[in-house]
Amino acid sequence: MKSTYGALLLTLAVGCGPVEEEALPPPPEVGSSLQGLEDDNGLTVNGLAFNGLAFNGLAFNGLAFNGLASSAFSSWFQQSPLTTSLFMKYLVRCAVPAGQSRTFSDGWFTYTWTGSLGLAPGWSGGAPATAEEQQVVTACVAALVNKFGRSVGVSVLGANAQGQLIPYTATELSDYSLREACFFGNLFTEEGLFVGNDQAPLAPWQSSLRACALEGSDACPPLVHIGSCQASCTLDPTGTYYTRCTRNGRSYRPITTRLRAQDVVVCGDGICQFTESCGSSNRYDDCALDCGPCR
């Protein structure tokens, strides 16, 4: 099956040597939020443009050990082991419960990916992925993407495919005080992937590593920006997270994200941030105040 988004491509800063996954910290408890995984959410946007993962690899076989042993999965994985392994790291974190892992060997190296949220109980248990599981896993992986492929803290809110809430605390909402975005869609069926901003778009002098939603434009393909989340999505009764989003007549189970205030930076704070550039004004991409004039 040919993907409308083409092959999975990721720009990685890696050297030569084995490509086995590095040891990861112990996963949080089942259903815990992703605020504790802030060192593991640097997937670049091109990592979403995977090639035939769903129907040629895992969706029909299940995300259990027998699914990973299929020839279809092996063929997909071998297209680019470095990039597909990184994508699987995020996929398994979203779909598989904490305390479990998934392992794949290509005959040369063994790759192990650790579960965390357990958003797709049936699929991770070996059953074909339901539409709800496809949707919430798509949204979760998208929520771990940022434009620059660099890690930044994020709080993830929503429910798993069976409607069970991802637990959160008042402290988490206080620490991650900025509403950021809603993510939804279904890349498994090539219906697309959508992102909306859950606050006003960034001002010209503001910037963030999490720019895919806050810039308010289609800066992160294959993510399609839809504008305000509230125009397409329904909030839960507490107003904390979105329960459903609609696009092109289809209803989706979304993921909602929040940021820390310090993760939105301003041209003029005296520090030339990674997201800022030299220039002659106070725009983040022309920031003389922090980065000086271009020479």
C-alpha positions in Angstrom: 0.0 0.0 0.0 1.5 3.3 -1.0 1.4 6.1 1.6 0.3 9.5 0.5 3.0 10.9 2.7 5.9 8.8 1.2 8.7 7.1 3.0 9.6 7.6 6.6 12.5 10.1 6.7 14.1 11.4 9.8 17.1 13.7 10.2 19.1 12.2 13.0 22.4 13.3 14.6 24.0 9.9 14.9 27.4 8.3 14.4 28.5 4.9 13.3 28.1 1.8 15.4 25.3 -0.4 16.7 21.8 1.0 16.5 20.3 -0.8 19.6 18.1 1.3 21.7 19.9 3.0 24.6 18.8 2.1 28.2 15.7 4.1 29.1 14.6 5.3 32.6 12.0 3.2 34.3 8.5 3.9 32.8 5.9 5.7 34.8 2.9 3.9 36.2 0.2 2.7 33.9 -1.9 5.6 32.6 0.4 8.3 33.9 0.9 11.5 31.9 3.8 12.2 29.7 5.1 15.1 31.7 7.8 12.8 33.1 9.0 11.8 29.6 10.2 15.2 28.6 13.6 13.9 27.5 11.9 11.6 25.0 9.7 13.8 22.9 12.0 15.0 20.2 10.6 13.2 17.2 10.8 15.4 14.1 7.8 16.0 11.9 9.1 13.9 9.1 8.9 10.9 11.4 5.2 10.9 10.9 5.4 10.3 7.2 5.8 6.6 7.6 5.4 4.2 4.7 2.7 1.6 5.0 3.0 0.8 8.7 -0.6 0.1 9.3 -1.8 -2.3 6.7 1.5 -3.7 5.6 3.0 -4.1 9.1 1.1 -4.0 12.4 -2.5 -2.9 12.3 -3.8 -6.3 11.1 -1.3 -8.4 13.1 -1.5 -6.6 16.4 1.3 -4.9 18.4 2.2 -8.1 20.2 5.3 -10.3 19.7 3.7 -12.3 16.8 2.9 -9.0 15.0 6.5 -7.9 15.2 7.6 -11.3 13.9 5.7 -10.9 10.6 7.5 -10.6 7.3 5.5 -7.5 6.6 6.8 -5.7 9.7 10.3 -6.9 9.0 10.2 -5.5 5.4 8.9 -2.2 6.7 11.5 -2.0 9.4 14.4 -2.8 7.2 13.6 0.2 4.9 15.6 2.4 7.3 16.3 0.7 10.7 17.6 3.9 12.4 14.4 5.9 11.6 11.9 3.1 12.0 13.4 2.1 15.3 13.0 5.7 16.6 9.4 5.8 15.3 8.7 2.5 17.1 10.0 3.9 20.3 7.3 6.5 20.3 4.6 4.2 19.0 5.2 1.6 21.7 5.4 4.3 24.4 1.9 5.5 23.4 0.2 2.2 22.7 1.7 -0.3 25.2 1.2 -0.3 29.0 4.0 0.5 31.4 5.8 -2.6 32.6 5.8 -4.1 29.1 8.2 -3.8 26.2 8.4 -5.0 22.6 11.5 -6.5 21.1 12.5 -7.1 17.5 15.6 -8.7 16.1 16.7 -8.4 12.5 19.3 -11.0 12.8 22.1 -8.5 13.5 20.7 -6.2 16.2 18.0 -6.5 18.8 15.7 -3.5 19.4 13.7 -3.1 22.6 11.0 -0.4 23.0 9.4 0.3 26.4 5.6 0.9 26.9 4.2 3.7 29.0 0.6 4.9 28.4 -1.2 1.8 27.2 -3.6 3.8 25.0 -4.3 0.8 22.8 -5.0 -2.2 25.1 -6.4 -4.5 22.4 -3.9 -3.8 19.8 -0.9 -4.1 22.2 -2.4 -7.4 23.3 -2.2 -8.8 19.8 -5.7 -8.0 18.3 -6.1 -5.9 15.2 -6.1 -2.2 15.9 -9.6 -0.7 16.2 -10.4 2.7 14.7 -10.3 4.2 18.2 -6.9 2.7 18.9 -5.6 3.9 15.5 -6.8 7.4 16.3 -5.5 7.8 19.8 -2.1 6.3 19.0 -1.8 8.6 16.0 -2.7 11.6 18.2 -0.3 10.6 20.9 2.7 10.1 18.6 1.9 13.5 17.0 1.8 15.1 20.4 5.5 14.0 20.9 6.6 15.8 17.7 8.2 19.2 17.6 9.4 21.2 14.6 13.1 21.0 15.5 13.4 17.5 16.8 14.6 18.7 20.2 13.2 17.6 23.6 10.9 19.9 25.5 8.5 19.2 28.4 4.9 18.5 27.5 1.8 17.4 29.5 -0.4 15.0 27.6 -4.2 14.8 28.4 -7.0 12.7 27.1 -8.3 9.1 27.3 -7.3 5.7 25.9 -9.2 3.9 23.2 -11.6 2.5 25.8 -12.3 5.9 27.2 -10.2 5.5 30.4 -8.7 8.9 31.4 -5.0 9.5 31.4 -4.6 10.6 35.1 -3.4 14.2 35.9 -3.0 16.3 39.0 -3.5 19.9 39.9 0.2 20.2 40.2 0.7 19.0 36.7 -1.8 21.6 35.4 -0.1 24.3 37.4 3.4 23.4 36.2 2.3 23.1 32.6 0.2 26.2 32.7 0.0 27.0 29.0 -2.7 25.3 26.9 -0.9 24.3 23.7 -2.7 22.1 21.2 -5.1 19.4 20.1 -3.8 16.6 17.9 -6.1 14.1 16.1 -6.4 12.1 12.9 -5.6 8.7 11.6 -2.4 8.1 9.6 -3.1 4.3 9.6 -5.9 4.9 7.1 -4.3 7.9 5.5 -7.1 10.2 6.6 -4.5 12.7 7.6 -3.2 14.2 10.8 -4.4 17.5 12.2 -3.3 20.0 14.8 -5.0 23.0 16.3 -3.8 25.7 18.7 -5.4 25.8 22.1 -4.4 29.4 22.7 -3.7 32.4 20.5 -0.9 31.8 17.9 2.5 33.1 18.9 3.2 36.8 18.4 6.0 37.6 15.9 8.5 38.1 18.7 7.7 34.8 20.4 9.0 31.4 19.5 9.0 27.8 20.9 10.5 24.5 20.1 6.9 23.3 20.1 6.1 25.4 17.1 3.9 23.1 15.1 0.7 24.2 16.8 1.6 27.6 18.2 2.8 29.1 14.9 -0.7 28.8 13.5 0.4 27.7 10.1 1.2 24.5 8.1 4.8 24.6 9.2 5.1 20.9 10.1 3.8 18.7 7.3 2.2 16.1 7.3 0.4 17.9 10.2 -2.4 20.1 8.8 -3.1 23.1 10.9 -6.9 23.7 11.5 -6.8 26.9 13.5 -8.4 27.0 16.9 -9.1 23.6 18.6 -12.5 24.9 19.9 -13.8 25.3 16.4 -13.4 21.5 15.7 -13.3 19.9 19.1 -15.5 19.3 22.2 -14.1 20.0 25.7 -14.7 17.7 28.6 -17.1 19.1 31.3 -14.2 20.5 33.3 -12.7 22.4 30.3 -9.4 20.7 30.7 -9.0 18.5 27.6 -10.8 17.7 24.4 -12.9 14.5 24.1 -13.7 14.5 20.4 -12.6 16.4 17.3 -14.3 16.4 13.9 -12.8 16.9 10.4 -14.2 16.2 7.0 -17.3 14.6 8.6 -15.3 12.1 10.7 -15.0 12.1 14.4 -11.7 11.4 16.2 -10.4 10.7 19.6 -7.8 13.5 20.3 -4.9 14.2 22.6 -4.6 17.6 24.3 -1.2 19.1 25.3 0.0 21.8 27.7 3.4 23.5 28.1 5.4 25.2 30.7 5.5 29.0 30.5 9.3 29.0 30.1 9.0 27.0 26.9 7.7 30.0 25.0 10.6 32.5 24.6 10.6 36.2 23.6 13.0 38.1 21.4 14.4 40.7 23.8 15.1 38.5 26.8 18.8 38.8 26.2 19.4 35.2 25.2 19.8 34.0 21.6 17.5 31.0 21.7 17.7 28.0 19.4 14.5 29.2 17.7 15.8 32.7 17.1 18.0 34.2 14.4 20.2 37.2 13.9 18.7 40.3 12.2 17.6 43.8 12.6 14.3 43.8 14.4 12.4 42.2 17.3 10.9 39.3 15.4 12.1 35.9 16.6 13.5 35.1 13.1 15.1 38.6 12.8 16.1 39.1 16.4 18.8 41.8 16.8 18.0 42.2 20.5 19.2 38.7 21.4 21.3 37.5 18.5 22.7 40.7 17.1 23.0 41.7 13.5 23.7 39.2 10.8 27.3 39.4 9.5 
